[in-house]
């Protein structure tokens, strides 16, 4: 995952940048994670969904509450192609202290955090600080010296965040720990599911792949796919590697 965060009161250009970066990164194989807030978060989720139909939102409420309410449709789209995540009990209403608290989950899920626009006291800077403490990469987009929403990004860059001007800058920086992979398509059987062990093997190579991703590619149920993977693992044709990922054995 790659986290994209920024101001709730984003400029039109900031929202365009967030959506464009998110779509490009999602098309390269990353899942975009953000906080479902207005402004940059919303644009990032929209871009990620446009890029690979997926995304993760870490929310500061119970999962039965959508905040802001105007993002209800976006939340439902994310549950269809990705996930909503919360550490708060059902029924928990939005409270100011919940949002800084959830930021550590956003940064903790991600390989790195991109800050698009941020004022000097923005909550996005909390996410960036937590990312640094967790050993994640921090990226920031520079802006005009006259823009209050660029000052937070410039502060991060002075503190060692990586200045980025394109999504490719982020992908290049991540190449040491993660290899971009385009979504692989395999023809399903007539009933919409892959047929047999060979069909499942065709989805795998030396790049580790999650069970959720394999379910999406294969059209199989989790139970059926898990059983097939277990058989292939026992035969030595598939390996279960740390993190719950599957990898083909050659």
N, C-alpha and C positions, 0 to 999 in steps of 0.2 A: 504494500500500500504506500501511497504518497499523500501526505496531508496538505491541504491547501486552506489557509485561513486568512482573515483580514477584516477590515472595517465593516460594521453593519451599515454605516452611512457612506458606502463606496461611491466613487465617481462612475459615470457611465464607462469611461475608459478602463477603470479598474475592474468592473464587472466583465467587460469584454475580454480583458487579459486573463482573468480567472477562468472563464469559460473556455477560451482558446487553449491555454496551458493544460487544463484538465482534459479536454478532448484529445489533444495530441498525446499526452502521457497515458491516457486510457487506451488509445489505439495501439500504443507500444506494449501494452500488457499490464500496466499498473492499475490497481483499484484506487480510486480517489476516496479519501476519507475527510470529512469535515464535520461541522457542528449544527447544520440545519438552520443557522441563524439567517437573518436578512443580509443583503449585500453580497460580500465576497463568498460566503459559505454557499448561498443559494446558487450563485453563478457557477461555482466549482462543481456542485452536485449536478447541475444541468449539463455542464460540459462533459463530466465523467459518464453520465448516462448516454449522451450522444456518441461518446467514443467507443464504449464497449457494452452499454446496456446495464452497467453495474455501478455500485457505489456503497459506501457505508457512512451512516450519520450517527454520531455519538451525541445523544441528547441530554439535556439537563433537567428532564422531567421523567415521570413514569411513562412507559411505552404506550399507555392508553391516552396520553395527552400530547397533542401536537402544538408546539410553540416555535414560531408564531403561527397563529391559526391559518394565515394566508398560505402557509406551506403544506397544508393538508394533502393536496394533490401530489406534491413533490414527495412527501413522506410515503404515500401509497406506491408511487413509482419505484422508490428505493426498496420497499419491502418486496416488490415483485422481482427486481433484478439484483438486489443486494441485501442489505440488512439495516435495521435500526438497532442501536446498542445503548443500553442504559444500566447504570448501577443503582438507580433509584426505584423504589417500590411502585407498583401500579397505584395510580391515583395521586402521585406526587406532583404538586403544581410547580410552575416555574418560580424560582426564587433567585435573587441575585448571586448568592453564594454558591449555587449549584453549577454555574457555568464556568467559573475559573477552576472548580474542582474537576469537572469532566475533561478539561483541557489536557490533563496528564494522560488520559486514556487515548485521546486523539493522537498525541505525539507518540505514545507508547506502541500503538498499533502500526506505526509507519516507519519506513526506511528513512524518511526525511520529512521536513516541514517547509513548505513554501509560503512565505508571507507576501501577499500581493500589495496591499495598502494598509497602513496602520498609523494612527496618531501616537504621539510619545507615551501616552498612558493606556494604550489599547490592550485589551485582553489577549490579543494575538501575540503580544510580546511575552506574555506569561507562557503561552504554548511554546514559543521559540526557546525560552529559557529552560523549560522542562525538557524539551527535545535535546538541548545541549547536555543537560544533566543525565539523560538516558543514553547518551552516546549516538544520537541521531544527527544526520546532516541538517543544517539550517540554510535555507536559500531565501533571498530577498530580491524583489524587483525594484530598481531605483526609480525615482521620479523627479519632478521639478523641485528645485530648491525653494520655490514659492508655495508649494502645496503642503498644508498641514498633514495630509495623509501620507506624504512621502517621508516625513521626519522619523517615524518609527522604523521604517525600512533602512534609512540611512544610518540610524543608530545601530541597528543590527549588523550592517556591513562594516561599520567601524569596529565592532566588537568581534569580527571574524566570520560573520555569515558570508556565504558565497553569493556574489552578485551574479544574477542571471538575466539574460535578455531574450532567451527563447527556451522552449521546452527541451530542445536538444542539449542545451547547457546542463540541464539537470540529468538527462539520460547519460551524458558523457561522464558526469561526476559519479554516477551510481554504477558505472560499468565494472568497477572493481568488486562489488558485492552482489550485483544483480544483472542478469543478462536480459535485455528486452526481447520479448517473444510475441509475435503477432498471433492472434487467435487462429487455431488450426481447425479446419472444417473436415469432417468425414461424413460420407454419405450414409444416412441411416437406412435400416431395413424398411420394408413396405409399411410396417405398423408404426413407424416413427422411432423405433429403437434399433440400436446396433445388434447384430446377430453374432453370438458366439464369442469365444475367448479371443479369436483373432481380431474381431472388431474392436474389442476393448484394448488389445495390445496396440492397435493402429493409432490409438489416441496418445500413446505414451512414447517418450524417448528418454534421453539421458537427463533432460531437464525435469526436476521434481514438479509434480502437479498435485493439487489438492483434490480431495474427494468431491467437494462441491463443484469444482470446475469440471471434473469428469462426469458428474451427473448431468450438468448442463450440456456438455458436448454429446453425451451418449443417448440421452432420452430415457435412460433406465431409472428405476426407482433406487433410492439409497440402499435398501435392503438387498435388492437383486445384484446391484453393482458391487456392494461390499462382499457378497458371497463369491462372486466371480473373481474379484481381486484376491480374496483369501486363497482360492484354489490356485491362481497363477503364482501367488507368493510361495505356497507350499511346493509348487513345481519348480521354483527357482527362476521363474521368468519375469517376476516383478518383485521389487524390493520396497518395503515400507521404511522410509528414512525419517530422521528426526523432524519433528514439527507436524507429523501426520501426513506427509506427502508421499506420493507414489512415483516410482521411477522404474523404467524398463531395464531389465538385465539382458545383456547381449552375450 
